[in-house]
Amino acid sequence: MQIPTYQSIGVRPLINCRGTYTIISGSLMLPEVREAMAEASKSYVHLEELMEAVGARIAELMQCEWALVTNGCAAALSQLTAACIAGKNPDHIKQLPNTTGLKNRVLYQPGHLHIYTHAIRATGAQLVEVEDHDALALALDDQTAMFAFFGDRADNSNMPLEDVVTICHRKNVPVLVDAAAERPDSPNVYLEAGADMVAYSGGKCLRGPQSAGLVLGRKDLLQAAFANGAPHHSIGRAMKAGKEEIMGLLAAVEKWIERDHDAEWREWENRLDIITNAVSNLPSITTRIQQPGRSNVCPILEIHWEPKALPITPDEVQHQLSDGDPRIEVFTHENGIEIMPYMMQDGEDVIVAKRLKEILGK
């Protein structure tokens, strides 16, 4: 049998100049991750034993109490919410998403509600917005299961995480941080601030399996989250992380500890220099390096031009890059385009530089 390829079924691969966005398949797995997954595929194991051992090993590497591998970060949000609602009680687990008689309120603050909170609502949870410290203290009651904090909005919040933790812990309400596209550095900044659970994507900066997520935090809550997920018959049964994803993510975490992150940053800057040098002499072109926020932590090259000097719109440039061969995907803004080297591969900077010079130089 001839192994199928993307091209053999009419799908065009692309050069990723956007970042770790799921719609363009996140990141590419590291070679060590692929090897770990291939090795894991050769044997049968008991998944409960595997998750226990991997949870302990990742916790050791990441200097935290416990770890859990899920079927992506969105799955982690569902399983962790279910854990805070149903715990490990078999009857309560089977009952979800019917939360009758169970605590089901999940609190959040303004600006922290985003499209991924659908994964929280899927458990039957009721999302309740609290404006400030006083409102949070009043909202905490016997029906409150959890507080959801969006890490990417931490710097623009009414309440800093430390305050949320202090108030919630007075009522024994756990705090979850969604840090999907952030760096899972060790020691963990959110756990040090008192959060009970922190969820990451396994297929973004970690460059693990795209269908894997990483959770760090309290052992009791993470083990309850596992009970509310596959292979158990629960609301998370459809969110299966197989033995290959589990071992692949472990390999990604092992490698994360070893990677030279400073050298990676220098390589990203070198790639942006090559692209900048290719277009900087074109009429009216200006460039700027934008520093990242908490997510997709990588320098971003902004390329601007004056429409009168270069009569082509950013959207037209984007379409020509996408329609070309090889296909290149970038983001646009009002006066130009953005290039993120985060997920580019060796040699792709030269290809992108050449295509941009061709398109903008016409």
C-alpha positions in Angstrom: 0.0 0.0 0.0 1.2 3.5 -0.8 1.1 5.7 2.3 -1.4 8.6 1.7 0.0 12.1 1.7 -1.8 15.4 1.9 -1.0 16.0 -1.8 -2.4 12.6 -2.8 -5.8 13.6 -1.6 -5.7 17.2 -2.9 -4.8 19.0 0.4 -2.2 21.7 0.2 0.3 21.9 3.1 1.3 25.4 4.2 4.1 27.5 5.7 2.8 28.7 9.1 3.6 32.4 9.7 0.6 32.9 12.0 1.3 30.9 15.2 -0.1 27.9 17.0 -3.7 28.2 15.8 -5.7 24.9 15.7 -7.3 25.8 12.4 -3.9 25.5 10.7 -3.0 22.5 12.8 -1.2 24.2 15.7 2.5 23.1 15.8 4.6 20.3 14.4 5.5 17.6 16.8 9.1 17.3 17.8 11.0 14.3 16.5 11.2 12.9 20.1 7.4 13.1 20.4 6.9 11.2 17.1 9.3 8.5 18.3 7.6 8.2 21.7 4.2 7.9 20.1 5.4 5.3 17.6 6.9 3.3 20.5 3.8 3.6 22.6 1.7 2.2 19.7 3.5 -1.1 19.8 2.2 -2.4 23.2 -1.0 -2.6 25.2 -1.1 -0.9 28.7 -3.7 -0.3 31.4 -4.7 3.4 31.0 -5.3 4.0 34.7 -1.8 2.7 35.5 -0.3 4.8 32.6 -2.0 8.0 33.7 -0.9 7.5 37.3 2.7 7.0 36.3 2.7 9.8 33.7 1.0 12.2 36.2 3.7 11.6 38.7 6.6 11.9 36.2 5.3 15.2 34.7 4.7 16.5 38.2 8.4 15.8 39.0 9.6 17.5 35.9 7.3 20.6 36.3 7.8 20.9 40.1 4.1 20.6 41.0 1.8 18.3 43.0 0.3 16.4 40.1 -0.3 16.4 36.3 -2.9 15.1 33.9 -2.9 14.5 30.2 -6.2 15.3 28.4 -7.5 15.3 24.8 -6.5 19.0 24.3 -6.9 22.1 26.5 -10.7 22.4 25.8 -11.2 18.9 27.0 -9.2 19.9 30.1 -11.7 22.7 30.8 -14.6 20.3 30.6 -13.0 17.6 32.7 -11.8 20.0 35.4 -15.2 21.7 35.6 -16.9 18.3 35.9 -14.4 17.4 38.6 -15.4 20.5 40.6 -19.1 19.7 40.2 -19.2 15.9 40.5 -16.0 15.0 42.2 -15.3 11.3 42.0 -18.8 10.3 43.0 -19.9 7.7 40.5 -23.6 8.7 40.6 -22.8 12.4 40.2 -20.4 11.6 37.3 -23.1 9.7 35.5 -25.6 12.5 36.1 -23.8 15.2 34.2 -24.6 17.4 32.3 -27.7 17.4 34.5 -26.6 19.3 37.6 -29.8 19.1 39.6 -28.9 18.9 43.2 -25.2 19.6 42.5 -23.1 22.8 42.9 -22.9 24.1 39.4 -22.0 27.8 39.4 -18.7 28.8 37.7 -17.7 32.4 38.4 -15.6 34.6 36.1 -14.7 38.3 35.8 -15.4 40.7 33.0 -13.2 40.2 30.0 -12.5 36.6 30.8 -15.5 35.1 28.9 -14.3 33.7 25.6 -15.3 31.2 23.0 -13.6 28.3 24.8 -15.8 28.6 27.8 -18.3 26.6 25.8 -16.2 23.6 27.1 -17.2 24.7 30.6 -20.9 25.2 29.8 -21.0 21.7 28.2 -20.8 20.1 31.7 -24.1 21.8 32.7 -22.3 24.6 34.6 -23.9 28.0 34.9 -21.5 30.8 34.2 -21.9 33.8 36.5 -20.0 37.1 36.0 -18.7 39.0 39.0 -17.5 42.6 38.6 -15.1 43.1 41.5 -13.8 41.9 44.9 -17.0 42.7 46.7 -19.2 41.0 44.1 -17.0 37.9 44.2 -17.2 37.6 48.0 -21.0 37.9 47.8 -21.3 35.4 44.9 -19.5 32.6 46.6 -22.1 30.2 48.0 -22.8 26.5 48.4 -23.7 26.3 44.7 -20.3 27.7 43.6 -18.2 24.9 42.0 -15.2 26.9 40.6 -13.7 30.2 39.5 -12.5 30.3 35.9 -9.6 32.7 35.1 -8.3 33.3 31.6 -4.5 33.7 31.8 -4.2 35.7 28.6 -6.3 38.5 30.2 -4.4 38.5 33.5 -2.8 41.8 32.8 -6.1 43.5 32.1 -8.3 42.2 34.9 -10.4 43.9 37.5 -9.0 41.4 40.0 -5.5 39.9 39.9 -5.3 36.2 40.3 -3.8 36.4 43.8 -6.9 38.3 45.0 -9.3 35.9 43.3 -7.5 32.9 44.9 -7.5 34.5 48.4 -11.2 35.2 48.3 -12.2 31.9 46.7 -10.1 29.8 49.1 -11.9 31.3 52.1 -14.9 29.3 50.8 -12.9 26.3 49.6 -13.7 27.2 45.9 -11.0 26.0 43.5 -9.5 28.3 40.9 -8.8 27.2 37.3 -6.5 29.0 34.9 -6.8 28.5 31.2 -3.3 29.1 29.8 -3.7 27.2 26.6 -1.2 29.0 24.3 1.2 30.1 27.1 4.6 28.7 28.2 4.3 26.1 30.9 7.5 27.3 32.7 8.6 25.7 35.9 8.1 26.7 38.6 4.6 27.6 37.4 3.7 31.3 37.8 -0.1 30.5 38.3 0.4 27.7 40.8 2.8 30.0 42.7 0.0 32.6 42.8 -2.3 30.0 44.4 -4.3 28.6 41.5 -5.5 25.0 42.0 -5.4 23.9 38.3 -3.7 25.3 35.2 -4.5 23.9 31.7 -2.2 24.1 28.6 -2.4 22.9 25.1 0.0 20.0 24.4 0.2 20.9 20.7 1.3 24.6 20.9 4.5 25.7 22.4 5.2 22.3 23.9 5.1 20.9 20.3 3.5 17.7 21.6 0.6 15.8 20.0 -2.0 18.3 18.6 -4.8 16.3 20.3 -3.3 16.5 23.8 -3.6 18.9 26.7 -1.5 19.3 29.9 -3.0 20.1 33.4 -0.9 20.9 36.4 -2.1 21.3 40.0 -3.8 19.7 42.9 -3.7 15.9 42.8 -7.2 15.4 44.2 -8.8 17.6 41.6 -6.8 16.3 38.7 -7.6 12.7 39.6 -11.2 13.6 39.8 -10.9 15.1 36.4 -9.5 11.8 35.1 -12.5 10.0 36.6 -14.7 12.4 34.6 -12.9 11.6 31.4 -12.0 8.6 29.2 -11.7 5.7 29.5 -14.4 6.1 32.2 -18.0 6.3 31.3 -18.6 10.0 32.0 -19.2 13.3 30.2 -15.6 13.3 29.1 -15.7 9.8 27.6 -15.6 11.2 24.1 -12.5 13.2 25.0 -10.1 10.3 24.7 -6.4 10.7 25.1 -4.9 7.5 24.0 -1.7 5.9 25.1 0.1 7.4 22.1 -1.0 11.0 23.0 -0.2 10.4 26.7 3.4 9.2 26.0 3.9 11.8 23.3 3.0 14.6 25.7 5.3 13.2 28.3 8.1 13.3 25.7 7.2 16.9 24.9 7.5 17.9 28.6 10.8 16.0 29.0 12.1 17.9 25.9 10.7 21.2 27.2 12.9 21.0 30.2 16.0 20.5 28.0 15.3 22.9 25.2 17.4 26.0 24.8 14.7 28.6 24.8 17.1 31.6 24.4 18.6 30.0 21.3 15.1 29.4 19.9 14.4 33.1 20.4 17.6 34.1 18.6 16.6 31.9 15.7 13.2 33.5 15.4 14.8 36.9 15.4 17.3 35.8 12.6 14.4 34.6 10.5 12.6 37.9 10.8 15.9 39.7 9.9 16.0 37.8 6.7 12.5 38.7 5.8 13.0 42.3 6.8 16.1 42.7 4.7 14.3 41.3 1.6 11.6 44.0 1.6 13.0 47.0 3.5 14.3 48.7 0.3 10.9 48.7 -1.4 9.0 52.0 -1.6 7.4 53.2 1.6 8.0 49.9 3.5 8.5 50.2 7.2 8.9 47.4 9.7 8.5 47.0 13.4 9.1 44.1 15.8 6.2 43.6 18.1 6.9 41.9 21.5 4.4 39.1 22.5 1.9 38.9 25.3 1.4 35.8 27.4 0.3 33.6 24.5 2.2 32.6 21.4 5.4 33.9 23.0 7.5 34.9 20.0 8.5 38.2 18.3 6.2 39.3 15.5 7.3 41.3 12.4 4.9 44.0 11.3 5.3 45.1 7.7 3.6 48.4 6.7 3.4 50.3 3.4 1.7 53.3 1.9 -1.1 52.4 -0.5 -0.1 55.2 -2.9 3.5 53.9 -3.1 2.5 50.2 -3.2 -1.0 49.9 -4.7 -1.8 46.6 -3.2 -3.9 45.9 -0.1 -2.9 43.7 2.8 -5.7 41.3 1.9 -4.5 41.0 -1.6 -1.0 40.2 -0.3 -2.5 37.6 2.0 -4.4 36.0 -0.8 -1.5 35.8 -3.2 0.7 34.2 -0.5 -2.0 31.7 0.3 -2.7 30.9 -3.4 0.9 30.6 -4.3 3.2 27.5 -4.3 4.3 26.9 -1.6 1.2 28.1 0.3 2.0 30.7 3.0 -0.4 31.9 5.7 -0.1 35.3 7.4 -2.2 37.7 9.3 -3.2 41.1 8.1 -3.9 44.4 9.8 -5.1 47.8 8.5 -1.8 48.9 6.9 0.1 45.7 6.3 0.8 42.2 7.3 2.3 40.3 10.3 4.9 37.5 10.2 5.3 35.2 13.2 8.3 32.8 13.0 7.1 30.7 15.9 6.2 27.7 13.9 8.3 28.2 10.8 10.7 25.5 9.8 14.3 25.7 8.7 14.6 27.4 5.3 11.1 28.7 5.2 12.2 32.2 6.1 14.1 32.4 2.8 11.0 31.2 0.9 8.7 33.8 2.6 11.2 36.6 2.0 11.4 35.8 -1.7 7.7 35.6 -2.2 7.0 38.8 -0.3 9.6 40.6 -2.4 8.0 39.3 -5.6 4.5 40.4 -4.6 5.3 43.8 -3.1 7.9 44.5 -5.7 5.6 44.2 -8.7 
